[in-house]
Amino acid sequence: METMNRRGFLKGSLGAATTFTVLSQSAGHAAANKVVLGIMGVGGRGRALLQSLVKSSGVRIKTICDADTRCYGPAAEIIVEGHDYKPQFGQDFREMLDDPEIDAIVVATSDRWHALATIMACQAGKDVYVEKPLSLNIWEGRKMIEAARKYGRIVQVGTQSRSAPYTDKAAEYIRSGKLGDVRLARVFLMQNSPPIHVAEPQPVPDSLDYDLWCGPSPMLPYRPGRWFWRLWDFYVGYIMADMIHQVDLARYLIDKKYPDTVCNAGGVYHFSDGREQPDTQFTTFEFGPLTMLFEASLWSPYMHRIVHLQDKTAFPDWPFSATKVEICGTKGFMCFGRHGGGWQVFEGDGRSRQSRAVVSEPAGLKFGSIIDAHFEDFIDCIRTRKRPKADVEQVHHSMTLCHLANISYRVGNRKLRFDGATETFANDAEANKYLKGSYRNPWVVRENV
């Protein structure tokens, strides 16, 4: 049969949304061997993930869910173009959890839903691909791990650069000892970002289930746009929501888990848009003899994201790379790039003012291909039951560093001592109160998952 006409599909999309229609006879025969997916949240990020998912012949995207019915048409069109069938649509993601045909759920909502949706999916016997940032606080991240292990579920997190082939090669180089003893790691997110626009409260659109949209977070007056990005109850802050990619890579490279101490410096110095989270953030972590530094700002127009590189065979201009990681050893210095930036190692000696690149490992592929590889790892793990490259526990340890930086900021940029065995602060009630969030009934992350 001919591929469905896009314009005709969109005209009747909602009216036909309850029927999953396979338009290709050959696809119908192959369907039994495919991993059946549902996706929760098909706004901007969800649609970007769909663009990658439809490249895979090994999946069937049966159902897409969003609290706003206006998101259905643009998201479903991606599936029609890529796979030649209409997906089902539902506002309430719990309908997907009740569907025995669905193997796994992709959670592409904003931060507030990541933990609870993952836990509920695990309880329903579904594997999960959940976008970053993993959690809103350390406690709920631990609950996500407990749910994955208790119900035997695969939970892959969207820190996609773990699936870049050059990432493993960089880690192997460091572990071989060629960099010497690693004493310092620097993690950067320095870029130019706009203010957060805050519209006046408006009536809730008929298309939106606003209670479901707010989920575990407070149900504040409705405003269009991303006003909620400025509030702790909804968001970890723009810095940590994006920096988690570099943090996860740095922690993988240095092979450390919990720091002994954390001390943040910074604040809201540039913007005046009512945000609660800092726009300038410098954080120091002590891992015994190794120190890790976060360096972040949202007002740096001279810094450039690697993803915008036109020549994928060229290395970034490292001093002006907005999303790099630097690993400093006693023998050499590694620059590592997220988004397909590759990595280089530089060596020199104290008698010369010039160092030289001794190892260069280009990415060899575009960032979009890395995202595709990350999904392929997830699909393979669903079939084999192996732990994925970005397993929930691994990324929880990385996300914990982001939360620790934020907690230090929230208690006045104090230095805090952290106990990794209990995931609590030593004798610090003020800091410990930020380890766990509050939840709005009935959307509660409970102690016993």
C-alpha positions in Angstrom: 0.0 0.0 0.0 1.1 3.6 -0.6 2.5 5.6 2.3 -0.2 7.7 4.0 -0.4 11.3 2.8 0.8 13.5 5.6 -1.8 16.3 5.0 -4.6 13.8 4.9 -3.4 12.1 8.1 -3.2 15.4 10.1 -6.7 16.4 9.0 -8.1 13.3 10.6 -5.5 12.5 13.2 -7.5 12.9 16.4 -10.6 11.3 15.0 -8.6 8.2 14.2 -6.4 8.3 17.2 -7.9 5.3 18.9 -7.0 2.8 16.2 -3.5 1.5 15.5 -3.5 0.8 11.8 -0.6 -0.9 10.1 -0.4 0.3 6.5 2.3 -2.1 5.3 1.6 -5.8 4.9 5.2 -6.7 5.4 5.4 -4.6 8.5 2.5 -6.6 9.9 4.3 -9.9 9.4 7.4 -8.5 11.1 5.6 -6.9 14.0 5.9 -10.0 16.2 9.7 -9.6 16.4 9.6 -5.9 17.2 9.9 -4.2 20.6 6.6 -2.4 21.3 7.0 1.0 22.7 4.9 3.7 24.3 6.1 7.3 24.8 5.0 9.7 27.5 5.5 13.4 26.6 5.6 14.3 23.0 6.4 18.0 23.1 9.8 19.2 21.9 12.0 16.6 23.5 9.6 13.7 22.9 9.4 14.6 19.2 13.2 14.8 18.9 13.4 11.2 20.4 10.7 10.0 17.9 12.9 11.2 15.0 15.6 8.8 16.2 13.2 6.0 17.2 11.6 5.8 13.7 15.0 5.0 12.2 14.9 1.6 13.9 13.3 -1.3 12.2 13.3 -3.2 15.4 10.6 -1.1 17.2 6.9 -0.5 16.9 5.7 2.7 18.5 2.2 1.8 19.4 1.0 4.6 21.7 2.0 8.2 22.3 0.7 10.0 25.4 0.6 13.7 26.4 -1.4 15.7 28.8 -2.0 18.2 26.0 -3.9 16.7 23.0 -2.5 19.4 20.7 0.8 17.5 20.8 -0.6 14.5 19.1 -0.7 15.6 15.5 2.9 16.8 15.1 4.3 13.7 17.0 2.1 11.2 15.1 3.2 12.7 11.8 6.8 11.6 12.6 5.7 8.0 13.0 3.5 8.1 9.9 6.5 9.4 7.9 9.0 7.0 9.4 6.9 3.8 9.9 3.8 4.2 7.8 1.2 3.7 10.5 -0.8 5.8 12.9 -0.1 5.4 16.6 -2.7 5.3 19.3 -3.1 8.4 21.4 -4.1 8.9 25.0 -3.8 11.8 27.5 -3.3 9.5 30.5 -0.1 7.6 30.4 -1.5 4.9 32.8 -3.4 3.5 29.8 0.0 2.5 28.4 1.0 0.8 31.6 -2.1 -1.3 31.5 -1.5 -2.5 27.9 0.1 -6.0 28.0 1.4 -5.6 24.4 3.7 -2.7 25.3 7.2 -3.8 26.3 8.8 -0.4 27.3 8.0 3.2 28.0 9.9 6.2 26.9 9.6 9.1 29.4 10.3 12.4 27.6 8.4 14.8 29.9 10.0 17.6 31.9 11.8 16.8 35.1 8.9 16.6 37.6 7.6 13.4 36.1 10.8 11.4 35.5 10.9 9.6 38.8 7.3 8.7 39.4 6.6 7.7 35.8 9.7 5.4 35.8 8.7 3.8 39.1 5.1 3.3 37.9 6.3 1.8 34.6 8.6 -0.6 36.5 5.8 -1.7 38.8 3.7 -2.4 35.6 6.4 -4.6 34.2 7.7 -2.2 31.6 11.2 -1.4 30.8 12.0 2.3 30.7 14.0 4.9 28.7 13.9 8.1 30.8 15.3 11.4 29.7 17.8 13.4 31.7 17.9 15.0 34.3 17.2 11.7 36.0 15.5 13.1 39.2 14.5 16.2 41.1 16.3 15.0 44.3 18.7 12.4 45.5 16.0 10.4 47.4 13.8 9.8 44.4 16.7 8.8 42.3 17.4 6.0 44.8 13.8 5.0 44.6 14.1 4.7 40.8 17.0 2.3 41.3 15.0 0.3 43.9 12.1 -0.1 41.5 14.3 -1.1 38.6 16.0 -3.8 40.7 12.8 -5.0 42.5 10.8 -5.6 39.3 13.8 -6.7 37.2 13.4 -3.9 34.7 15.9 -2.3 32.2 16.1 1.5 32.9 18.2 3.4 30.4 18.8 7.2 31.0 19.2 9.7 28.2 22.8 10.6 28.8 23.5 9.6 25.2 27.2 10.4 25.0 27.9 7.2 27.0 27.1 5.3 23.8 29.7 7.2 21.7 32.5 4.8 20.7 35.2 7.3 21.6 33.9 7.5 25.2 35.0 4.0 26.0 38.4 4.6 24.3 39.0 7.7 26.5 38.2 5.7 29.6 40.5 2.9 28.6 43.3 5.4 28.0 42.9 6.8 31.5 42.6 3.4 33.2 45.8 2.2 31.4 47.8 4.7 33.4 49.0 6.7 30.4 47.6 9.9 31.8 49.4 9.3 35.1 47.7 9.8 38.5 44.5 11.8 37.9 44.3 14.7 40.4 41.9 17.1 38.8 38.8 17.0 36.7 37.0 20.1 35.4 33.5 20.0 34.0 32.1 22.9 32.0 28.8 24.3 30.9 29.4 27.9 29.8 27.1 29.4 27.3 24.7 32.2 26.4 21.1 31.5 27.4 17.9 33.7 27.2 15.9 34.8 30.2 12.9 32.7 31.3 9.7 34.4 30.0 6.9 34.4 32.6 3.4 35.0 31.1 0.4 36.2 33.0 -1.9 33.5 34.4 -4.5 32.4 31.8 -7.5 29.9 31.7 -6.4 26.3 31.2 -6.9 25.3 27.5 -9.5 22.7 26.9 -6.9 20.5 25.3 -4.8 20.3 28.5 -5.3 18.0 31.5 -3.5 20.4 33.8 -3.7 18.3 36.9 -2.0 15.5 35.0 0.5 17.9 33.5 1.6 19.2 37.0 1.8 15.7 38.4 3.8 15.5 41.6 4.6 19.3 41.5 2.4 22.1 42.9 -0.7 23.0 40.8 0.1 26.7 40.4 -2.0 29.0 38.1 -1.6 28.1 34.5 0.7 30.1 32.4 1.8 29.2 28.8 5.5 28.6 28.1 8.3 27.3 30.3 7.8 29.5 33.3 8.2 26.5 35.5 11.9 26.2 34.6 12.7 28.8 37.2 11.2 26.9 40.2 12.9 24.1 42.3 9.6 22.2 42.6 9.6 21.7 38.8 13.2 21.8 37.6 16.8 21.3 38.7 17.8 24.5 37.0 19.1 25.1 33.5 22.7 24.5 34.4 22.3 21.1 36.0 19.6 20.0 33.6 22.2 20.3 30.7 25.4 19.9 32.6 24.4 16.3 33.7 25.7 15.1 30.3 29.3 16.3 31.0 29.1 15.3 34.7 28.1 11.8 33.7 31.0 11.6 31.2 33.5 13.0 33.7 32.4 10.6 36.5 32.7 7.7 34.0 36.2 8.8 33.0 37.5 9.2 36.5 35.6 6.1 37.8 34.5 7.7 41.1 31.1 7.5 42.9 30.5 9.6 45.9 32.5 12.7 46.9 33.7 13.3 50.5 32.7 17.0 50.4 31.0 19.6 48.2 31.2 23.4 48.2 29.4 25.6 45.8 30.0 29.3 44.9 27.7 31.4 42.7 24.2 32.7 42.5 21.7 34.6 40.3 24.0 37.4 39.1 22.9 38.0 35.6 19.2 37.4 35.1 16.3 39.2 36.9 13.5 36.8 35.8 12.5 35.4 39.2 14.5 32.2 38.8 15.3 30.3 42.0 18.3 28.5 40.5 21.7 30.1 39.9 22.9 31.4 36.6 26.5 31.3 37.8 27.8 28.2 39.5 31.3 27.0 40.5 31.4 23.8 42.6 34.3 21.9 44.2 34.1 18.2 45.1 36.7 16.3 47.0 37.2 12.6 46.1 40.2 11.9 48.4 43.3 13.1 46.5 41.2 13.9 43.4 39.3 17.2 43.0 36.4 17.8 40.6 35.4 21.3 39.6 32.1 22.4 38.0 32.4 25.7 36.1 29.1 27.0 34.7 27.5 30.2 33.5 24.6 31.1 31.4 25.8 34.5 30.1 28.9 33.6 28.0 28.4 34.3 24.3 32.0 33.6 23.4 31.7 29.9 24.4 30.5 27.5 21.7 28.6 24.2 21.9 30.3 21.3 20.1 27.0 20.1 18.6 27.2 23.2 16.3 30.5 22.1 14.7 30.1 21.9 10.9 33.2 19.8 10.4 32.7 16.6 12.4 36.3 15.5 11.7 37.7 18.7 13.4 38.2 19.0 17.1 36.6 21.9 19.0 38.5 25.0 19.8 39.0 23.7 23.3 39.5 26.9 25.2 36.1 28.1 23.9 34.2 24.8 24.1 31.1 25.4 26.2 30.5 21.7 27.0 33.9 20.1 27.5 35.5 18.0 30.2 39.2 18.3 31.2 41.0 15.5 33.0 44.4 16.5 34.4 46.9 13.7 35.2 50.5 13.8 36.4 51.6 12.7 32.9 49.1 14.3 30.5 46.0 16.5 30.1 42.9 15.2 28.3 40.2 17.4 26.6 37.0 15.5 26.1 34.0 16.7 24.1 30.4 15.9 24.5 28.1 15.9 21.4 30.6 14.1 19.2 33.6 16.3 20.0 36.1 13.4 20.4 39.1 13.8 22.7 42.8 14.7 22.7 45.6 14.2 25.2 48.4 16.8 25.5 51.8 16.3 27.0 54.8 18.6 27.7 57.4 19.3 30.3 58.3 22.1 32.7 61.1 23.4 30.5 58.9 24.3 27.6 55.9 26.7 27.3 54.3 24.5 24.7 52.5 21.2 25.0 51.7 18.9 22.1 48.8 16.6 21.2 50.1 13.0 21.6 46.7 11.2 21.1 43.8 12.4 19.1 40.5 10.5 18.9 37.9 12.2 16.7 34.2 11.3 17.1 33.8 9.7 13.7 30.1 10.3 13.7 27.5 13.0 14.2 25.7 13.5 17.5 22.4 12.3 16.0 24.1 8.9 15.3 25.2 8.7 19.0 21.5 9.2 20.0 20.6 6.4 17.6 23.3 4.1 19.1 22.0 4.9 22.6 18.5 3.7 21.6 19.9 0.6 19.9 21.7 -0.2 23.2 18.3 0.1 25.0 16.5 -2.1 22.5 19.3 -4.7 22.7 19.1 -4.7 26.5 15.4 -5.2 26.4 16.0 -8.4 24.5 19.1 -9.6 26.3 18.3 -8.3 29.8 21.9 -6.9 30.1 22.4 -3.6 32.0 22.4 -0.6 29.6 25.3 1.7 29.1 23.5 4.5 31.0 21.9 2.3 33.6 19.8 4.1 36.2 22.2 3.5 39.0 25.2 4.8 37.1 23.4 8.0 36.2 22.0 8.4 39.7 25.6 8.7 41.0 26.3 11.4 38.4 23.0 13.2 39.1 23.8 13.1 42.8 26.8 15.4 42.1 24.4 17.9 40.4 22.0 17.7 43.4 24.9 18.2 45.9 26.0 21.3 44.1 22.5 22.7 44.2 22.0 21.8 47.9 25.3 23.6 48.8 24.0 26.7 47.0 20.6 26.5 48.8 22.2 26.4 52.2 24.3 29.5 51.5 27.1 28.1 49.5 28.4 26.2 52.5 30.9 23.3 52.4 29.1 20.1 53.2 30.4 16.6 54.1 28.5 13.8 52.4 28.1 10.2 53.5 27.8 8.1 50.4 26.8 4.9 52.3 23.6 6.6 53.5 23.3 9.3 50.9 22.9 11.9 53.6 24.9 14.8 55.1 26.8 14.4 58.3 25.1 16.3 61.2 23.5 18.9 58.9 19.7 19.1 59.2 19.4 22.1 57.0 21.2 20.4 54.1 19.4 17.0 54.7 16.0 18.6 54.2 16.8 19.1 50.5 17.5 15.4 49.9 13.9 14.6 49.4 11.1 16.6 47.7 7.4 17.0 48.6 4.7 15.5 46.4 1.2 16.5 45.5 -1.5 13.8 46.0 -2.2 11.4 44.3 1.2 11.7 42.4 3.4 10.7 45.3 6.8 8.8 45.2 6.4 6.5 48.1 8.9 5.0 50.5 8.1 1.4 49.5 8.2 1.2 45.7 
